[in-house]
Amino acid sequence: MKKIGVLSDTHSFLEEKIYTVFKEVDEIWHAGDIGSIKVLEALQNFKPTRAVYGNIDSTDVRLATASELSFEIEKCKVYVNHYGGTPNNYDSRVIEKINMLQPNLFICGHSHILRVQRDANKNNMLFVNPGAAGIHGFHKMKTCVRFSIDNAKILDFEVIELGLRAKIKTP
């Protein structure tokens, strides 16, 4: 069994709570828009980290990451790409890969919208967008997810709220 922590769209900001929330995970997966090589290095120094780059990532981040990842862990086929879209409306950049790879788990970022959904049209694949863990964007709550994988089964799935993106001013 492997415990996994997933985040996306940090945009050069690493929430301190990540160190507590991901303390017990075996690996961290970052679904792009890391924003700063320092954020990537901090994650890598903390836990083994797999990461893809996103549209805002600079050359140094792109050289240290991949445009997409496809791998198997605990008999679970995983595909990670920053640009995902949503079930029934996947981004054209990934639909062919999803059809070819037939992953059990597809992880993406980009939208800043937390969404976890089974896709019955794609072999009952689990679609996961962990939302945004950074402070830039339109999202109100910073989020990430945590789960375990054991013999191709995804267990103990948790959505974790890291706190408000910014203070909301009231009149």
C-alpha positions in Angstrom: 0.0 0.0 0.0 1.1 3.5 -0.9 -0.1 6.7 0.6 -0.3 9.6 -1.9 -0.7 13.4 -1.5 -1.8 15.4 -4.6 -1.8 19.1 -5.1 -1.8 21.5 -8.0 -1.7 25.2 -9.0 0.6 26.3 -6.1 1.7 29.3 -8.3 5.0 29.8 -6.3 3.4 29.4 -2.9 3.8 26.4 -0.7 1.3 26.3 2.2 3.1 25.4 5.4 0.2 23.0 6.3 1.3 20.7 3.5 4.1 19.5 5.7 1.6 18.3 8.3 -1.1 17.1 5.9 1.4 15.1 3.8 3.5 13.9 6.8 2.4 10.3 6.4 2.3 10.1 2.6 4.9 8.0 0.7 4.8 10.2 -2.4 3.6 13.7 -3.5 2.2 14.3 -6.9 2.0 17.8 -8.3 -0.4 18.4 -11.2 1.3 21.5 -12.6 1.5 25.3 -12.3 4.2 24.9 -9.7 5.3 28.4 -10.3 8.8 28.3 -8.7 11.7 25.8 -8.7 11.9 26.5 -5.0 8.4 25.1 -4.4 9.4 22.0 -6.4 12.7 21.6 -4.5 10.9 22.0 -1.1 8.5 19.2 -2.0 11.3 17.0 -3.3 13.3 17.6 -0.1 10.3 16.6 2.0 9.0 13.5 0.1 9.6 11.7 -3.2 7.7 13.9 -5.7 6.3 13.3 -9.2 5.4 16.5 -11.0 4.2 17.8 -14.3 4.6 21.4 -15.5 1.7 23.7 -16.3 1.1 26.8 -18.5 2.7 29.3 -16.0 5.8 27.3 -15.3 9.2 28.7 -16.3 12.0 26.9 -18.1 13.7 25.8 -14.9 10.6 24.1 -13.6 9.9 22.6 -17.1 13.4 21.1 -17.2 12.9 19.5 -13.8 9.5 18.1 -14.5 7.6 16.4 -17.3 4.7 17.6 -19.6 2.8 14.5 -18.6 3.3 11.3 -16.5 2.1 7.8 -17.0 3.1 5.1 -14.6 1.8 2.2 -12.5 1.9 2.1 -8.8 0.4 -0.7 -6.6 -1.2 -2.2 -9.8 -3.0 1.1 -10.5 -2.4 2.8 -13.9 -2.0 6.6 -13.4 -2.0 9.4 -15.9 -1.1 13.0 -14.8 -1.4 16.0 -17.1 -1.9 19.7 -16.1 -4.7 20.2 -18.7 -7.5 17.9 -18.0 -10.9 19.4 -18.7 -13.7 17.3 -17.1 -15.4 14.0 -17.7 -17.4 14.3 -20.9 -15.4 17.3 -21.8 -11.7 16.4 -21.6 -9.1 18.7 -23.1 -8.2 17.7 -26.6 -4.5 17.5 -25.5 -5.3 14.5 -23.2 -8.3 12.7 -24.7 -6.2 10.6 -27.0 -3.8 9.7 -24.2 -6.7 8.7 -21.9 -8.1 6.5 -24.6 -4.7 4.9 -25.3 -3.5 4.4 -21.8 -6.8 3.5 -20.2 -5.7 4.6 -16.7 -7.5 3.8 -13.5 -6.7 7.2 -12.2 -6.4 10.5 -14.1 -5.0 13.5 -12.2 -5.0 17.1 -13.6 -5.0 20.7 -12.5 -5.3 24.0 -14.3 -9.0 24.9 -13.5 -8.4 25.6 -9.8 -11.7 23.7 -9.3 -11.7 20.7 -7.0 -13.5 17.8 -8.6 -13.4 14.1 -8.0 -15.6 11.9 -10.2 -15.8 8.4 -11.6 -16.0 8.4 -15.4 -18.2 5.4 -16.4 -17.4 6.2 -20.1 -13.7 5.7 -19.5 -13.5 2.3 -17.8 -14.7 3.7 -14.5 -11.6 5.8 -14.3 -11.3 8.1 -11.3 -10.9 11.7 -12.4 -9.2 13.9 -9.8 -8.5 17.6 -9.9 -7.3 18.6 -6.4 -8.2 22.2 -6.9 -5.6 24.9 -6.2 -3.2 24.9 -3.3 -1.8 28.4 -4.0 -2.9 31.9 -3.4 -3.2 33.1 -7.0 -6.5 32.6 -8.9 -10.2 32.9 -8.3 -10.7 29.9 -5.9 -11.7 30.8 -2.4 -10.4 27.8 -0.5 -6.9 26.2 -1.0 -7.3 22.5 -1.4 -5.4 19.2 -1.9 -6.2 15.5 -1.7 -4.8 12.5 0.0 -5.5 8.8 -0.5 -4.0 5.3 -0.4 -3.6 2.9 -3.3 -3.5 -0.9 -2.6 -3.8 -3.6 -5.2 -5.3 -1.1 -7.8 -7.9 0.1 -5.2 -8.0 3.7 -4.2 -8.8 3.9 -0.5 -9.2 6.4 2.3 -9.8 9.3 -0.1 -9.7 12.7 1.6 -10.2 16.3 0.4 -8.2 18.6 2.6 -9.0 22.3 3.0 -5.8 24.3 3.6 -7.5 27.6 4.4 -8.9 30.5 2.5 -6.9 31.8 -0.4 -7.1 35.4 0.8 -9.0 37.3 3.4 -12.5 38.1 2.1 -13.3 41.7 2.9 -16.8 42.4 4.3 -18.6 45.8 3.9 
